[in-house]
């Protein structure tokens, strides 16, 4: 069987593309490329557009559809107010162009998304088609196909795009009259401190990662577990699928805030997180380095650091060391001993990531309840207002790296009140 001969431009949604499996294989090759490595949201977008083209030929993909089905936006997403889809598709176009100008420079076929649409196009990059009287012919399953001249293909395409744009304009005009007011009011209802503090994390090209701690344990849940100690436990089986109640509630609080800001949040447990993830994304670490082990391998706090008590009655407990105490500040912060816990301390810090274009937010207590309180401190309006006031921040552009220690009062296993007890503004 001879391979289907393609014109210089064949729309994937057109009936003339016989070998759709080959197209999907081309897409998977792009996803596996070095150029798209680490850009999970762009790979997800490319796969989605390819799937739509194959499964729903001729049906335009809508911006609202991409926002809700690919990026997890809420049902009230309004393209007029949020350009996220257009930005992401633009980034994908740039990545495809980068691929074909570097590692894919010798590829015989190319996949692209022409500007002005969300339709996927595959084309021959080195003129492999054979023309006859302005038509292209191909054999598939023993039958001869006569192709429509490219002039008419592009005429139909342009008319379709114009018609689609006209219908979209009418739909958007109606939506603006009916729902834009409600969407604007909802956006304005998000408290200003939350919008200011989180803007950098919700407007980035990729959804940030929230990495929650899950310490390494040995033993069994039914007979008792303890932290893994390399010196004592050697090659004992490790349990790394447990985390604290504070981390669970922390992820819930973050998810609520991101939903209110119309952004998605990716969540991963610390033991599965990699340095590759850390290089290309904004990160939110939930839990101290004693349990969120990745924090030991990447840039972390400098002014206030976690350390294990080495001797005395509190040996083995976690404490926060104040590297440069100011007048009236202690040199260390340690939770109350014994059970029940009545007071804990936690770090809230915004620092530069491995890639300085990205940020890390570290939210960690000496116990799981302190970690819960740290996340509450950056997801509640009253606490954030206090933090921003202490940092002299009134708009997102003013927010710079900082480290803070908060004191947490605990009652019946629940953080009930927190306050800043030490704060450092860091140099960029």
N, C-alpha and C positions, 0 to 999 in steps of 0.2 A: 504494500500500500504506500503510495507516495504521500509525503507530508503535505499538509495544506499550505498552499502558497498564500502569503498575506500581503496586503497592500501596505504602503508606507505607514498608514495609520488605520488600525482596526479597533473600533470601540468594543470593549469586552462585552458590553451589553448587547451588541449587534448579533444578528443571526448568522453572520459569516464566520464567526470564530468556532471552528469545529472542535479543536483539541483544548477543551477547557481545563483538563487535568494538567496540561503543560503550563497553562497560565498560572494555575495555583502553585505549581512547582516553582515557577519563576518567583512568585511572591514569597514562598518559603525560603528560597535562596537569598532573597533580599533581607528577610527577617534575620537570617543566620549570619549576615555579613558583619564585618568589623564596623562599618559606618553606622549601622543601626543598633549595634550592641549597647545595651544599657538603656536604650530608649523604649522602655516597655510600653508606654502609652502610645507611641507612634507605631510600634509593631502591631499593637492591638487594633489601632485605627486602620492600618493597611490591610490586615487580615479581614476586618469587618467589611471594608469597601469592596474587597475582592469577592467575599462571600455573597454580598448583596448583588454584585454584578452577575455572578454565576447563577444564583438561585432566583433572582428577580430581574431577568433581562429586560431592558427598556424602561424600567421604573426608576425615576430619579431618586436619589437618596436625599432626604431632607436634613437641614441643619439641626432641627429639633430632635429628629430621630437619632442622629449621631450623638448629640449631647446627652440624651437620656439613656441610650442603649450601650454606648461605648464608654462614656465618661461619668455615668452615674448621676447626672444632674437630676434635680427634682422635677416633678410633673409641671411645675409652674415656670420652667425655664423659658426665657424670652430672648431670642437672638438679637433683638433690637437693643437690649440692655447688657448683654453678655457676648463678647466677641470671641470667647474661648475656642469654639469650633473652628472659626476662620483662622485663628492664630495657629492652632495645632495642625490644620491641613496645610497652611503655609510652611510650617516647620517640616512637615513630611515632604512637601515638594522640594525644599532645599536639601534635605537628606538624600532624596533620590538623585537629585542633580549632582550632589557631592559623590555619591557612589559611582555614577557612570563616568565621572571625570577622574576617578582614581582606581579603586580595585576592580570596577566593572567596565573599565575603558574598552576592553576587547570583547565584551558581550555582544552577541549577534542580535539579541532582542532587548527591548527596553520597556519598562513599565513606568507610567507617569500619570499625573492628575492634572489635566490642563486647567489653567486659571479660569475662574468664572464658573466652575462646576465641581461636583464631588464624584464625577464619573471616572472610572479607571480606564486608561488607554494602554494598549500594548502595541508596539511597532517594531519593524525591522530597522536596525541601526546601520546596516551596511548594504542596503539595497538588494536583498536577495530575491525580490519578486520579479516575475517575468510578465511583461505587458504585451497585449495584442490588440491593436486598434483601440487603444484607450481603455480596454477592459482587462481584468485579471482573471485567469482561469485556474482551477485547482481540481484535483481528483481526491475524493474521499469515499471510502467504502465502494470503490468501483464506479462511482457516479461523478460526472463532470459538473462542476459548479461554474457559473458565469457570474463574475463580480460586477457590482455596480461601479461605474467610474467614480474616482475620488471626488470629482467636482460635485456630483449629486449627493455623495455621502456627506460631504461637508455642508452642502446646502441644507440637507435634512437636519443635520446636527445643529446648525446655526438657528434654523427655524424652531427646532425643539427647545433650544436654550432660551430663545426669545420668548416662546410661549410659556415655558416654565417660569422664567423671571417675571413675566406679567402676572401669572397666577399667584406667584409667591408675594409679589408686591400687593396685590389685592388682599391676600390672606393676612399679610402683616399689618396692612392698614386697618383691617377689621379687628385684628388682635389688639392693636394699639388702642383702638377706641374702647374695646371691651375689657382688656386686662392689663394694659401697661400701667395704669394708675395703681391697680392693686399690687403689681410687682414692685413698683417704686416704693410704695408704702411699706411693703414687707422688708425691702432692703434697708429703708430708713429706720425700721424698728430694731435692727441689730444695734446694740449699744455702741457708742462711739469708741470707748476704750477697747472693745473687742475688735472692731474694724481696724483701728489704728495698729494694735499689736500684731494681729495676724495677717495683715495685708501681704507682707512679703512671702508668706507661706501659701497663700491661696491664689496668687497671681503668677506663680512660676510656671514654666513650660511643662513640668511634670508634677503629678500629685506627690506630696511629701510622704516619706516613710515614717510610721510610728513604730519604734522598736521597743517592745516591752521585755522586761527581764524574765528569765527563767533559769534559775541557778542550777548548778550541777550537784546532784544528791547521790548518795549511796544508801543502800538499805532497801526496805520495803515499806509501802504505806501501811500495811497491816501490823508490822512489827517495829516500826520506827525508822525514820530517815534522818540523815544529817548531811551537812555540807561535805562535798567531796574534798578530800585533802590529799594532794598528790604524794606527799611524803609518807602518809600512812596507808593510803588505799591502793596505791600502785595501779594495777590493771583491773580493779574491781569494776563491775558493770555500773555505768552511770545512768541515772534517771535525769533527763533534762526537759521534761514535759510538765513541770509544775510551776505555778506562779502564784503571787499573793493576791488577796482580795482587793488590795489597793490598786494594783495594776489593772485588774479587770474593770473596776469602776473608773479608773483614769481613762482607759480607752473609750469607755462609754461617753464620758464628758467631752473628750476631744471630738468624737464623732458627732455629737450634738452641735458643737460650735461650728465644725466644718460644714455640716448640713445647713445651718442657718446662713452661712456665707456662700452657699451654693458651690461647694468644692468637695471633691472626693478625698479620701484618706486611705492610703495603703498601710496595712498592719502586718508585722512579721515578728515572730519571737526571736530573741537575741541570738540563740544558738544557730539559727539558720541564716543570720545576716552575714554578708560578705563585704570585703573591702571594695569590691567592684560596685556594690550598691552605694557605698559611701562616697564614691568619687563623683557621681553624676546627679545627686539628689539632695534636696533639703531633708534634714533628719530631725526627728523628735525622739529622744531617748527617755524611756520611762523606767526608772529604777537605777540604783547605784552600781558602780563597777564591780561590786562584790557579787552581783547577780546578773547584771547586764555586761557580760565579759567583753563585748566589742569595744566598750569605752576605754579599755586598757590599751587598745591598739591604734586609736585615732586621736586627733586633737580633742582635749577635754578642758576642764577648768584648771586655772593656775592659781588664783587667789584663795579659793576654798576647795580643798581636796578631801576625798574620802580616804580613811585609813583604818585599819583594824587595830584595836587595842592589843598590845603585845604582852602585857603583864598586869598583875594585880587582880582584884576581884571581878573586874569587868573584861578580863582578857577574852578576846574573840569577838567582842561587840564592835560595831562600826561607829566611828565618830567622824566629825568634820573638822579638819585642821584649818585654822585661820593663819595663813602664811605670814601676813604682815598686820598684826593687830593694831588697830587705832586706839586712841585713848578711850577707855571705858569698854573696850571689846575684849572678850576672853580669847585665849589662844586655841580653844577647842570647844566643840559643841557635841554633847552626848545626851542621848535620850535618858529618861528616868529608868532606873533599874527595876528588874522584877516584873511581875504581872499583877494587876493590869497596868498597861502603859498609860501614863497621864500627860506626858510631854515628849515631843519628838522635835527633830530639826531636819530641815531639807534644803537642798540647793535648787535655785531657779537661775539658769544661766543661758545666755545667748552668745555663742561663739562662732568663729569662722570654721568651716569644714575643711577637709583635706583639699578640696577644690575651693579656693577663696571666693569663688562666685556663688557658692552655696553656704547655707547656715546650718548650725546645729543648735537645737534647743534641748537642754538637759534638765529634766525634772525628776529629782531623786531625793528620797529621804533615807535616814539611817534604818528605817523599818518600812514595811509596806504601807503603813498608815501615813507616814511622812511623805511617801511618794504620792499617795492619793491627794494629800493636802497640796503638794507642789503643783499638781495638775489643776486642782480646783483654783489655785491662786491665779492661773493664767486663763481660766475659762469663766470666771465670775466677774461681773462688771465692777463691783466694789473693790475687790482686790486689785484688779488691773488698773483701775483709776488711781489707786494708791501707788502702785509701782510706776506708772507713767509719770505721775507727779514728782516722785522721787528722782526720776531720770530726766526731768525737764523736757518731756516729750509731749507735743501737742498734735503732731502729724506723722504719718508713717515714715517719711524720709528722714526724720530725726532719730529714729530708733537705731542705736548702735550697740555693739557687743557690750555685755555687762555680766556680772556675777552677783548673786544675792543669796543670803542665808535667811530662812524664815523659821520662826519658832511656832510650833504647832501644839495647841492644847487638844487633848484627847479625852473623851468621855464615853465609857461603855463601848470601846472599840471603834469610835467614830471621830474623825477630826471635826472639831466644832469651831475653832477660831485660829487664825494665823496672822502673823505680823512680821514685817521685815526687821531684822536685828543687825544686819550688816549688808553693805552694798558697795560694789566697785564698778565704776565705768572703765571700760577697757579701751586701749588705743587701737584704732583700726589697723 
